[in-house]
Amino acid sequence: MTIKTIDVGALQAVKDALLSQLSPDTEIILTEDGQPIARLTPIEQPESMTGERIPDLFPGIWMSDDFKDPLPDEFWFGED
């Protein structure tokens, strides 16, 4: 695995360069005043995530008939 360090002050100027360097075997450590504060790593997408909905994935779960109705003003204004 490759590890790179970059000061946060320089981040804005090198954002595109940083993102282009990310790969499955590379992580980038962001530092501020020489101290590590964040790690950039690519997101790994599970092979099973297709974005398709699976009917009855959780059988027995139901949705109330008023699910799509607007919430009452009491909810938004914190009134009891």
PyMOL Python script that loads the backbone (N, CA, C, O; Angstrom):
from pymol import cmd

cmd.read_pdbstr("""\
ATOM      1  N   MET A   1       0.841  -1.178   0.000  1.00  0.00           N
ATOM      2  CA  MET A   1       0.000   0.000   0.000  1.00  0.00           C
ATOM      3  C   MET A   1       0.881   1.235   0.000  1.00  0.00           C
ATOM      4  O   MET A   1       1.890   1.289   0.703  1.00  0.00           O
ATOM      5  N   THR A   2       0.492   2.235  -0.799  1.00  0.00           N
ATOM      6  CA  THR A   2       1.211   3.498  -0.869  1.00  0.00           C
ATOM      7  C   THR A   2       0.553   4.500   0.065  1.00  0.00           C
ATOM      8  O   THR A   2      -0.673   4.619   0.072  1.00  0.00           O
ATOM      9  N   ILE A   3       1.344   5.228   0.857  1.00  0.00           N
ATOM     10  CA  ILE A   3       0.820   6.268   1.746  1.00  0.00           C
ATOM     11  C   ILE A   3       1.460   7.586   1.368  1.00  0.00           C
ATOM     12  O   ILE A   3       2.681   7.673   1.238  1.00  0.00           O
ATOM     13  N   LYS A   4       0.630   8.631   1.189  1.00  0.00           N
ATOM     14  CA  LYS A   4       1.122   9.966   0.844  1.00  0.00           C
ATOM     15  C   LYS A   4       0.647  10.944   1.905  1.00  0.00           C
ATOM     16  O   LYS A   4      -0.409  10.725   2.499  1.00  0.00           O
ATOM     17  N   THR A   5       1.386  12.011   2.164  1.00  0.00           N
ATOM     18  CA  THR A   5       1.020  13.038   3.150  1.00  0.00           C
ATOM     19  C   THR A   5       0.949  14.394   2.480  1.00  0.00           C
ATOM     20  O   THR A   5       1.828  14.760   1.699  1.00  0.00           O
ATOM     21  N   ILE A   6      -0.131  15.157   2.797  1.00  0.00           N
ATOM     22  CA  ILE A   6      -0.309  16.477   2.205  1.00  0.00           C
ATOM     23  C   ILE A   6      -0.868  17.407   3.271  1.00  0.00           C
ATOM     24  O   ILE A   6      -1.779  17.023   4.006  1.00  0.00           O
ATOM     25  N   ASP A   7      -0.337  18.629   3.370  1.00  0.00           N
ATOM     26  CA  ASP A   7      -0.826  19.613   4.332  1.00  0.00           C
ATOM     27  C   ASP A   7      -2.191  20.117   3.893  1.00  0.00           C
ATOM     28  O   ASP A   7      -2.417  20.361   2.708  1.00  0.00           O
ATOM     29  N   VAL A   8      -3.107  20.274   4.857  1.00  0.00           N
ATOM     30  CA  VAL A   8      -4.467  20.706   4.565  1.00  0.00           C
ATOM     31  C   VAL A   8      -4.505  22.054   3.856  1.00  0.00           C
ATOM     32  O   VAL A   8      -5.387  22.280   3.027  1.00  0.00           O
ATOM     33  N   GLY A   9      -3.583  22.949   4.156  1.00  0.00           N
ATOM     34  CA  GLY A   9      -3.546  24.255   3.508  1.00  0.00           C
ATOM     35  C   GLY A   9      -3.394  24.150   2.005  1.00  0.00           C
ATOM     36  O   GLY A   9      -3.846  25.034   1.277  1.00  0.00           O
ATOM     37  N   ALA A  10      -2.777  23.103   1.532  1.00  0.00           N
ATOM     38  CA  ALA A  10      -2.558  22.912   0.100  1.00  0.00           C
ATOM     39  C   ALA A  10      -3.679  22.092  -0.546  1.00  0.00           C
ATOM     40  O   ALA A  10      -3.667  21.870  -1.757  1.00  0.00           O
ATOM     41  N   LEU A  11      -4.622  21.655   0.239  1.00  0.00           N
ATOM     42  CA  LEU A  11      -5.658  20.758  -0.269  1.00  0.00           C
ATOM     43  C   LEU A  11      -6.480  21.359  -1.397  1.00  0.00           C
ATOM     44  O   LEU A  11      -6.710  20.688  -2.404  1.00  0.00           O
ATOM     45  N   GLN A  12      -6.925  22.585  -1.264  1.00  0.00           N
ATOM     46  CA  GLN A  12      -7.773  23.199  -2.280  1.00  0.00           C
ATOM     47  C   GLN A  12      -7.074  23.206  -3.641  1.00  0.00           C
ATOM     48  O   GLN A  12      -7.704  22.956  -4.668  1.00  0.00           O
ATOM     49  N   ALA A  13      -5.802  23.488  -3.642  1.00  0.00           N
ATOM     50  CA  ALA A  13      -5.068  23.600  -4.903  1.00  0.00           C
ATOM     51  C   ALA A  13      -4.809  22.251  -5.552  1.00  0.00           C
ATOM     52  O   ALA A  13      -4.586  22.180  -6.761  1.00  0.00           O
ATOM     53  N   VAL A  14      -4.833  21.186  -4.772  1.00  0.00           N
ATOM     54  CA  VAL A  14      -4.448  19.891  -5.339  1.00  0.00           C
ATOM     55  C   VAL A  14      -5.575  18.862  -5.309  1.00  0.00           C
ATOM     56  O   VAL A  14      -5.325  17.669  -5.482  1.00  0.00           O
ATOM     57  N   LYS A  15      -6.820  19.310  -5.089  1.00  0.00           N
ATOM     58  CA  LYS A  15      -7.944  18.372  -4.979  1.00  0.00           C
ATOM     59  C   LYS A  15      -8.031  17.418  -6.169  1.00  0.00           C
ATOM     60  O   LYS A  15      -8.119  16.205  -5.979  1.00  0.00           O
ATOM     61  N   ASP A  16      -8.009  17.941  -7.375  1.00  0.00           N
ATOM     62  CA  ASP A  16      -8.122  17.085  -8.552  1.00  0.00           C
ATOM     63  C   ASP A  16      -6.953  16.112  -8.651  1.00  0.00           C
ATOM     64  O   ASP A  16      -7.130  14.946  -9.002  1.00  0.00           O
ATOM     65  N   ALA A  17      -5.754  16.605  -8.336  1.00  0.00           N
ATOM     66  CA  ALA A  17      -4.583  15.726  -8.385  1.00  0.00           C
ATOM     67  C   ALA A  17      -4.703  14.615  -7.355  1.00  0.00           C
ATOM     68  O   ALA A  17      -4.323  13.475  -7.624  1.00  0.00           O
ATOM     69  N   LEU A  18      -5.230  14.939  -6.171  1.00  0.00           N
ATOM     70  CA  LEU A  18      -5.402  13.922  -5.129  1.00  0.00           C
ATOM     71  C   LEU A  18      -6.363  12.836  -5.583  1.00  0.00           C
ATOM     72  O   LEU A  18      -6.069  11.645  -5.485  1.00  0.00           O
ATOM     73  N   LEU A  19      -7.508  13.265  -6.076  1.00  0.00           N
ATOM     74  CA  LEU A  19      -8.511  12.286  -6.476  1.00  0.00           C
ATOM     75  C   LEU A  19      -8.026  11.405  -7.617  1.00  0.00           C
ATOM     76  O   LEU A  19      -8.386  10.230  -7.691  1.00  0.00           O
ATOM     77  N   SER A  20      -7.223  11.957  -8.496  1.00  0.00           N
ATOM     78  CA  SER A  20      -6.720  11.146  -9.609  1.00  0.00           C
ATOM     79  C   SER A  20      -5.677  10.128  -9.151  1.00  0.00           C
ATOM     80  O   SER A  20      -5.419   9.152  -9.855  1.00  0.00           O
ATOM     81  N   GLN A  21      -5.072  10.346  -7.970  1.00  0.00           N
ATOM     82  CA  GLN A  21      -4.069   9.414  -7.463  1.00  0.00           C
ATOM     83  C   GLN A  21      -4.661   8.257  -6.669  1.00  0.00           C
ATOM     84  O   GLN A  21      -3.980   7.261  -6.427  1.00  0.00           O
ATOM     85  N   LEU A  22      -5.920   8.378  -6.262  1.00  0.00           N
ATOM     86  CA  LEU A  22      -6.526   7.305  -5.481  1.00  0.00           C
ATOM     87  C   LEU A  22      -6.709   6.058  -6.330  1.00  0.00           C
ATOM     88  O   LEU A  22      -7.168   6.121  -7.470  1.00  0.00           O
ATOM     89  N   SER A  23      -6.347   4.947  -5.759  1.00  0.00           N
ATOM     90  CA  SER A  23      -6.543   3.654  -6.387  1.00  0.00           C
ATOM     91  C   SER A  23      -6.735   2.641  -5.263  1.00  0.00           C
ATOM     92  O   SER A  23      -6.507   2.978  -4.102  1.00  0.00           O
ATOM     93  N   PRO A  24      -7.144   1.419  -5.568  1.00  0.00           N
ATOM     94  CA  PRO A  24      -7.373   0.443  -4.499  1.00  0.00           C
ATOM     95  C   PRO A  24      -6.167   0.205  -3.588  1.00  0.00           C
ATOM     96  O   PRO A  24      -6.342  -0.192  -2.436  1.00  0.00           O
ATOM     97  N   ASP A  25      -4.955   0.439  -4.077  1.00  0.00           N
ATOM     98  CA  ASP A  25      -3.772   0.179  -3.241  1.00  0.00           C
ATOM     99  C   ASP A  25      -3.084   1.465  -2.773  1.00  0.00           C
ATOM    100  O   ASP A  25      -1.914   1.438  -2.391  1.00  0.00           O
ATOM    101  N   THR A  26      -3.811   2.598  -2.801  1.00  0.00           N
ATOM    102  CA  THR A  26      -3.226   3.875  -2.375  1.00  0.00           C
ATOM    103  C   THR A  26      -4.138   4.552  -1.367  1.00  0.00           C
ATOM    104  O   THR A  26      -5.354   4.583  -1.556  1.00  0.00           O
ATOM    105  N   GLU A  27      -3.567   5.093  -0.298  1.00  0.00           N
ATOM    106  CA  GLU A  27      -4.307   5.960   0.601  1.00  0.00           C
ATOM    107  C   GLU A  27      -3.500   7.229   0.769  1.00  0.00           C
ATOM    108  O   GLU A  27      -2.275   7.208   0.652  1.00  0.00           O
ATOM    109  N   ILE A  28      -4.183   8.348   1.045  1.00  0.00           N
ATOM    110  CA  ILE A  28      -3.528   9.642   1.191  1.00  0.00           C
ATOM    111  C   ILE A  28      -3.838  10.164   2.589  1.00  0.00           C
ATOM    112  O   ILE A  28      -5.003  10.215   2.984  1.00  0.00           O
ATOM    113  N   ILE A  29      -2.816  10.549   3.338  1.00  0.00           N
ATOM    114  CA  ILE A  29      -2.970  11.083   4.681  1.00  0.00           C
ATOM    115  C   ILE A  29      -2.896  12.607   4.603  1.00  0.00           C
ATOM    116  O   ILE A  29      -1.923  13.149   4.078  1.00  0.00           O
ATOM    117  N   LEU A  30      -3.913  13.304   5.118  1.00  0.00           N
ATOM    118  CA  LEU A  30      -3.908  14.763   5.174  1.00  0.00           C
ATOM    119  C   LEU A  30      -3.353  15.191   6.526  1.00  0.00           C
ATOM    120  O   LEU A  30      -3.715  14.629   7.560  1.00  0.00           O
ATOM    121  N   THR A  31      -2.478  16.183   6.511  1.00  0.00           N
ATOM    122  CA  THR A  31      -1.869  16.644   7.754  1.00  0.00           C
ATOM    123  C   THR A  31      -2.084  18.136   7.928  1.00  0.00           C
ATOM    124  O   THR A  31      -2.322  18.861   6.962  1.00  0.00           O
ATOM    125  N   GLU A  32      -1.997  18.584   9.171  1.00  0.00           N
ATOM    126  CA  GLU A  32      -2.029  20.001   9.489  1.00  0.00           C
ATOM    127  C   GLU A  32      -0.936  20.224  10.525  1.00  0.00           C
ATOM    128  O   GLU A  32      -0.949  19.623  11.599  1.00  0.00           O
ATOM    129  N   ASP A  33       0.011  21.095  10.188  1.00  0.00           N
ATOM    130  CA  ASP A  33       1.176  21.331  11.040  1.00  0.00           C
ATOM    131  C   ASP A  33       1.921  20.040  11.359  1.00  0.00           C
ATOM    132  O   ASP A  33       2.403  19.846  12.474  1.00  0.00           O
ATOM    133  N   GLY A  34       2.006  19.169  10.373  1.00  0.00           N
ATOM    134  CA  GLY A  34       2.750  17.926  10.531  1.00  0.00           C
ATOM    135  C   GLY A  34       1.996  16.825  11.252  1.00  0.00           C
ATOM    136  O   GLY A  34       2.527  15.725  11.407  1.00  0.00           O
ATOM    137  N   GLN A  35       0.777  17.086  11.698  1.00  0.00           N
ATOM    138  CA  GLN A  35      -0.005  16.078  12.420  1.00  0.00           C
ATOM    139  C   GLN A  35      -1.076  15.498  11.489  1.00  0.00           C
ATOM    140  O   GLN A  35      -1.796  16.254  10.837  1.00  0.00           O
ATOM    141  N   PRO A  36      -1.190  14.176  11.420  1.00  0.00           N
ATOM    142  CA  PRO A  36      -2.226  13.579  10.566  1.00  0.00           C
ATOM    143  C   PRO A  36      -3.615  13.912  11.096  1.00  0.00           C
ATOM    144  O   PRO A  36      -3.874  13.804  12.295  1.00  0.00           O
ATOM    145  N   ILE A  37      -4.510  14.319  10.192  1.00  0.00           N
ATOM    146  CA  ILE A  37      -5.876  14.647  10.611  1.00  0.00           C
ATOM    147  C   ILE A  37      -6.944  13.895   9.805  1.00  0.00           C
ATOM    148  O   ILE A  37      -8.093  13.821  10.239  1.00  0.00           O
ATOM    149  N   ALA A  38      -6.590  13.346   8.660  1.00  0.00           N
ATOM    150  CA  ALA A  38      -7.581  12.628   7.860  1.00  0.00           C
ATOM    151  C   ALA A  38      -6.884  11.668   6.912  1.00  0.00           C
ATOM    152  O   ALA A  38      -5.702  11.810   6.601  1.00  0.00           O
ATOM    153  N   ARG A  39      -7.647  10.695   6.468  1.00  0.00           N
ATOM    154  CA  ARG A  39      -7.131   9.697   5.523  1.00  0.00           C
ATOM    155  C   ARG A  39      -8.099   9.618   4.354  1.00  0.00           C
ATOM    156  O   ARG A  39      -9.302   9.443   4.551  1.00  0.00           O
ATOM    157  N   LEU A  40      -7.584   9.747   3.143  1.00  0.00           N
ATOM    158  CA  LEU A  40      -8.394   9.571   1.930  1.00  0.00           C
ATOM    159  C   LEU A  40      -8.145   8.173   1.399  1.00  0.00           C
ATOM    160  O   LEU A  40      -7.004   7.788   1.144  1.00  0.00           O
ATOM    161  N   THR A  41      -9.202   7.431   1.238  1.00  0.00           N
ATOM    162  CA  THR A  41      -9.098   6.101   0.644  1.00  0.00           C
ATOM    163  C   THR A  41     -10.248   5.943  -0.333  1.00  0.00           C
ATOM    164  O   THR A  41     -11.311   6.532  -0.134  1.00  0.00           O
ATOM    165  N   PRO A  42     -10.058   5.163  -1.378  1.00  0.00           N
ATOM    166  CA  PRO A  42     -11.166   4.958  -2.313  1.00  0.00           C
ATOM    167  C   PRO A  42     -12.249   4.110  -1.652  1.00  0.00           C
ATOM    168  O   PRO A  42     -11.955   3.264  -0.809  1.00  0.00           O
ATOM    169  N   ILE A  43     -13.479   4.338  -2.032  1.00  0.00           N
ATOM    170  CA  ILE A  43     -14.591   3.545  -1.523  1.00  0.00           C
ATOM    171  C   ILE A  43     -14.683   2.264  -2.328  1.00  0.00           C
ATOM    172  O   ILE A  43     -14.671   2.277  -3.559  1.00  0.00           O
ATOM    173  N   GLU A  44     -14.776   1.160  -1.607  1.00  0.00           N
ATOM    174  CA  GLU A  44     -14.907  -0.126  -2.279  1.00  0.00           C
ATOM    175  C   GLU A  44     -16.387  -0.470  -2.379  1.00  0.00           C
ATOM    176  O   GLU A  44     -17.082  -0.549  -1.365  1.00  0.00           O
ATOM    177  N   GLN A  45     -16.858  -0.668  -3.578  1.00  0.00           N
ATOM    178  CA  GLN A  45     -18.256  -1.038  -3.791  1.00  0.00           C
ATOM    179  C   GLN A  45     -18.381  -2.557  -3.701  1.00  0.00           C
ATOM    180  O   GLN A  45     -17.708  -3.282  -4.434  1.00  0.00           O
ATOM    181  N   PRO A  46     -19.233  -3.033  -2.813  1.00  0.00           N
ATOM    182  CA  PRO A  46     -19.442  -4.480  -2.757  1.00  0.00           C
ATOM    183  C   PRO A  46     -20.021  -4.983  -4.075  1.00  0.00           C
ATOM    184  O   PRO A  46     -20.828  -4.306  -4.711  1.00  0.00           O
ATOM    185  N   GLU A  47     -19.607  -6.148  -4.465  1.00  0.00           N
ATOM    186  CA  GLU A  47     -20.083  -6.692  -5.735  1.00  0.00           C
ATOM    187  C   GLU A  47     -21.585  -6.926  -5.720  1.00  0.00           C
ATOM    188  O   GLU A  47     -22.233  -6.897  -6.766  1.00  0.00           O
ATOM    189  N   SER A  48     -22.143  -7.158  -4.525  1.00  0.00           N
ATOM    190  CA  SER A  48     -23.561  -7.465  -4.445  1.00  0.00           C
ATOM    191  C   SER A  48     -24.448  -6.233  -4.567  1.00  0.00           C
ATOM    192  O   SER A  48     -25.661  -6.375  -4.714  1.00  0.00           O
ATOM    193  N   MET A  49     -23.880  -5.024  -4.511  1.00  0.00           N
ATOM    194  CA  MET A  49     -24.697  -3.813  -4.612  1.00  0.00           C
ATOM    195  C   MET A  49     -24.972  -3.488  -6.072  1.00  0.00           C
ATOM    196  O   MET A  49     -24.094  -3.021  -6.797  1.00  0.00           O
ATOM    197  N   THR A  50     -26.190  -3.740  -6.481  1.00  0.00           N
ATOM    198  CA  THR A  50     -26.545  -3.475  -7.869  1.00  0.00           C
ATOM    199  C   THR A  50     -27.428  -2.248  -7.993  1.00  0.00           C
ATOM    200  O   THR A  50     -27.625  -1.738  -9.096  1.00  0.00           O
ATOM    201  N   GLY A  51     -27.969  -1.761  -6.863  1.00  0.00           N
ATOM    202  CA  GLY A  51     -28.868  -0.628  -6.909  1.00  0.00           C
ATOM    203  C   GLY A  51     -30.299  -1.033  -7.191  1.00  0.00           C
ATOM    204  O   GLY A  51     -31.192  -0.185  -7.213  1.00  0.00           O
ATOM    205  N   GLU A  52     -30.531  -2.329  -7.410  1.00  0.00           N
ATOM    206  CA  GLU A  52     -31.883  -2.791  -7.687  1.00  0.00           C
ATOM    207  C   GLU A  52     -32.590  -3.097  -6.377  1.00  0.00           C
ATOM    208  O   GLU A  52     -31.976  -3.590  -5.431  1.00  0.00           O
ATOM    209  N   ARG A  53     -33.860  -2.807  -6.327  1.00  0.00           N
ATOM    210  CA  ARG A  53     -34.664  -3.111  -5.151  1.00  0.00           C
ATOM    211  C   ARG A  53     -35.061  -4.578  -5.179  1.00  0.00           C
ATOM    212  O   ARG A  53     -35.349  -5.140  -6.236  1.00  0.00           O
ATOM    213  N   ILE A  54     -35.071  -5.187  -4.004  1.00  0.00           N
ATOM    214  CA  ILE A  54     -35.432  -6.596  -3.888  1.00  0.00           C
ATOM    215  C   ILE A  54     -36.780  -6.678  -3.173  1.00  0.00           C
ATOM    216  O   ILE A  54     -36.870  -6.346  -1.991  1.00  0.00           O
ATOM    217  N   PRO A  55     -37.815  -7.110  -3.868  1.00  0.00           N
ATOM    218  CA  PRO A  55     -39.131  -7.193  -3.234  1.00  0.00           C
ATOM    219  C   PRO A  55     -39.111  -8.168  -2.059  1.00  0.00           C
ATOM    220  O   PRO A  55     -38.465  -9.214  -2.124  1.00  0.00           O
ATOM    221  N   ASP A  56     -39.823  -7.819  -0.985  1.00  0.00           N
ATOM    222  CA  ASP A  56     -39.959  -8.662   0.210  1.00  0.00           C
ATOM    223  C   ASP A  56     -38.631  -9.054   0.822  1.00  0.00           C
ATOM    224  O   ASP A  56     -38.476 -10.167   1.323  1.00  0.00           O
ATOM    225  N   LEU A  57     -37.662  -8.129   0.782  1.00  0.00           N
ATOM    226  CA  LEU A  57     -36.370  -8.393   1.406  1.00  0.00           C
ATOM    227  C   LEU A  57     -36.545  -8.549   2.917  1.00  0.00           C
ATOM    228  O   LEU A  57     -35.873  -9.365   3.549  1.00  0.00           O
ATOM    229  N   PHE A  58     -37.454  -7.758   3.486  1.00  0.00           N
ATOM    230  CA  PHE A  58     -37.759  -7.837   4.917  1.00  0.00           C
ATOM    231  C   PHE A  58     -39.250  -8.137   5.074  1.00  0.00           C
ATOM    232  O   PHE A  58     -40.035  -7.220   5.311  1.00  0.00           O
ATOM    233  N   PRO A  59     -39.651  -9.390   4.948  1.00  0.00           N
ATOM    234  CA  PRO A  59     -41.077  -9.708   5.020  1.00  0.00           C
ATOM    235  C   PRO A  59     -41.650  -9.340   6.388  1.00  0.00           C
ATOM    236  O   PRO A  59     -40.972  -9.438   7.411  1.00  0.00           O
ATOM    237  N   GLY A  60     -42.910  -8.916   6.382  1.00  0.00           N
ATOM    238  CA  GLY A  60     -43.581  -8.566   7.621  1.00  0.00           C
ATOM    239  C   GLY A  60     -43.497  -7.094   7.961  1.00  0.00           C
ATOM    240  O   GLY A  60     -44.216  -6.635   8.849  1.00  0.00           O
ATOM    241  N   ILE A  61     -42.642  -6.332   7.286  1.00  0.00           N
ATOM    242  CA  ILE A  61     -42.558  -4.892   7.530  1.00  0.00           C
ATOM    243  C   ILE A  61     -43.644  -4.215   6.704  1.00  0.00           C
ATOM    244  O   ILE A  61     -43.842  -4.544   5.534  1.00  0.00           O
ATOM    245  N   TRP A  62     -44.351  -3.262   7.322  1.00  0.00           N
ATOM    246  CA  TRP A  62     -45.429  -2.580   6.638  1.00  0.00           C
ATOM    247  C   TRP A  62     -45.247  -1.074   6.747  1.00  0.00           C
ATOM    248  O   TRP A  62     -44.471  -0.586   7.569  1.00  0.00           O
ATOM    249  N   MET A  63     -45.961  -0.359   5.922  1.00  0.00           N
ATOM    250  CA  MET A  63     -45.916   1.102   5.928  1.00  0.00           C
ATOM    251  C   MET A  63     -47.339   1.607   6.158  1.00  0.00           C
ATOM    252  O   MET A  63     -48.283   1.127   5.531  1.00  0.00           O
ATOM    253  N   SER A  64     -47.486   2.574   7.057  1.00  0.00           N
ATOM    254  CA  SER A  64     -48.824   3.096   7.341  1.00  0.00           C
ATOM    255  C   SER A  64     -49.387   3.808   6.115  1.00  0.00           C
ATOM    256  O   SER A  64     -48.654   4.268   5.240  1.00  0.00           O
ATOM    257  N   ASP A  65     -50.718   3.880   6.086  1.00  0.00           N
ATOM    258  CA  ASP A  65     -51.388   4.493   4.936  1.00  0.00           C
ATOM    259  C   ASP A  65     -51.081   5.980   4.804  1.00  0.00           C
ATOM    260  O   ASP A  65     -51.142   6.526   3.702  1.00  0.00           O
ATOM    261  N   ASP A  66     -50.747   6.656   5.931  1.00  0.00           N
ATOM    262  CA  ASP A  66     -50.482   8.096   5.879  1.00  0.00           C
ATOM    263  C   ASP A  66     -48.985   8.419   5.792  1.00  0.00           C
ATOM    264  O   ASP A  66     -48.577   9.536   6.108  1.00  0.00           O
ATOM    265  N   PHE A  67     -48.186   7.474   5.375  1.00  0.00           N
ATOM    266  CA  PHE A  67     -46.739   7.647   5.326  1.00  0.00           C
ATOM    267  C   PHE A  67     -46.325   8.879   4.504  1.00  0.00           C
ATOM    268  O   PHE A  67     -45.409   9.601   4.897  1.00  0.00           O
ATOM    269  N   LYS A  68     -46.976   9.115   3.398  1.00  0.00           N
ATOM    270  CA  LYS A  68     -46.596  10.224   2.514  1.00  0.00           C
ATOM    271  C   LYS A  68     -47.311  11.542   2.841  1.00  0.00           C
ATOM    272  O   LYS A  68     -47.076  12.556   2.185  1.00  0.00           O
ATOM    273  N   ASP A  69     -48.176  11.525   3.848  1.00  0.00           N
ATOM    274  CA  ASP A  69     -48.887  12.751   4.236  1.00  0.00           C
ATOM    275  C   ASP A  69     -47.918  13.732   4.890  1.00  0.00           C
ATOM    276  O   ASP A  69     -46.951  13.308   5.523  1.00  0.00           O
ATOM    277  N   PRO A  70     -48.159  15.036   4.749  1.00  0.00           N
ATOM    278  CA  PRO A  70     -47.293  16.024   5.392  1.00  0.00           C
ATOM    279  C   PRO A  70     -47.372  15.907   6.918  1.00  0.00           C
ATOM    280  O   PRO A  70     -48.415  15.548   7.465  1.00  0.00           O
ATOM    281  N   LEU A  71     -46.283  16.208   7.588  1.00  0.00           N
ATOM    282  CA  LEU A  71     -46.269  16.196   9.049  1.00  0.00           C
ATOM    283  C   LEU A  71     -47.009  17.426   9.563  1.00  0.00           C
ATOM    284  O   LEU A  71     -47.001  18.472   8.914  1.00  0.00           O
ATOM    285  N   PRO A  72     -47.649  17.304  10.728  1.00  0.00           N
ATOM    286  CA  PRO A  72     -48.405  18.446  11.265  1.00  0.00           C
ATOM    287  C   PRO A  72     -47.475  19.565  11.714  1.00  0.00           C
ATOM    288  O   PRO A  72     -46.295  19.330  11.972  1.00  0.00           O
ATOM    289  N   ASP A  73     -48.010  20.792  11.807  1.00  0.00           N
ATOM    290  CA  ASP A  73     -47.226  21.948  12.243  1.00  0.00           C
ATOM    291  C   ASP A  73     -46.619  21.725  13.622  1.00  0.00           C
ATOM    292  O   ASP A  73     -45.521  22.209  13.897  1.00  0.00           O
ATOM    293  N   GLU A  74     -47.321  20.996  14.496  1.00  0.00           N
ATOM    294  CA  GLU A  74     -46.808  20.735  15.840  1.00  0.00           C
ATOM    295  C   GLU A  74     -45.447  20.036  15.782  1.00  0.00           C
ATOM    296  O   GLU A  74     -44.577  20.287  16.616  1.00  0.00           O
ATOM    297  N   PHE A  75     -45.276  19.177  14.810  1.00  0.00           N
ATOM    298  CA  PHE A  75     -43.997  18.485  14.665  1.00  0.00           C
ATOM    299  C   PHE A  75     -42.883  19.483  14.340  1.00  0.00           C
ATOM    300  O   PHE A  75     -41.822  19.452  14.964  1.00  0.00           O
ATOM    301  N   TRP A  76     -43.116  20.363  13.372  1.00  0.00           N
ATOM    302  CA  TRP A  76     -42.090  21.294  12.909  1.00  0.00           C
ATOM    303  C   TRP A  76     -41.776  22.390  13.935  1.00  0.00           C
ATOM    304  O   TRP A  76     -40.636  22.843  14.042  1.00  0.00           O
ATOM    305  N   PHE A  77     -42.807  22.813  14.689  1.00  0.00           N
ATOM    306  CA  PHE A  77     -42.604  23.916  15.640  1.00  0.00           C
ATOM    307  C   PHE A  77     -42.323  23.431  17.049  1.00  0.00           C
ATOM    308  O   PHE A  77     -42.160  24.249  17.955  1.00  0.00           O
ATOM    309  N   GLY A  78     -42.261  22.115  17.261  1.00  0.00           N
ATOM    310  CA  GLY A  78     -41.916  21.571  18.561  1.00  0.00           C
ATOM    311  C   GLY A  78     -43.012  21.764  19.602  1.00  0.00           C
ATOM    312  O   GLY A  78     -42.733  21.802  20.801  1.00  0.00           O
ATOM    313  N   GLU A  79     -44.246  21.884  19.151  1.00  0.00           N
ATOM    314  CA  GLU A  79     -45.358  22.079  20.081  1.00  0.00           C
ATOM    315  C   GLU A  79     -45.893  20.708  20.489  1.00  0.00           C
ATOM    316  O   GLU A  79     -45.888  19.761  19.704  1.00  0.00           O
ATOM    317  N   ASP A  80     -46.354  20.629  21.737  1.00  0.00           N
ATOM    318  CA  ASP A  80     -46.932  19.362  22.218  1.00  0.00           C
ATOM    319  C   ASP A  80     -48.423  19.337  22.064  1.00  0.00           C
ATOM    320  O   ASP A  80     -49.064  18.348  22.418  1.00  0.00           O
TER     321      ASP A  80
END
""", "prot")
cmd.dss("prot")
cmd.show_as("cartoon", "prot")
cmd.util.cbc("prot")
cmd.orient("prot")
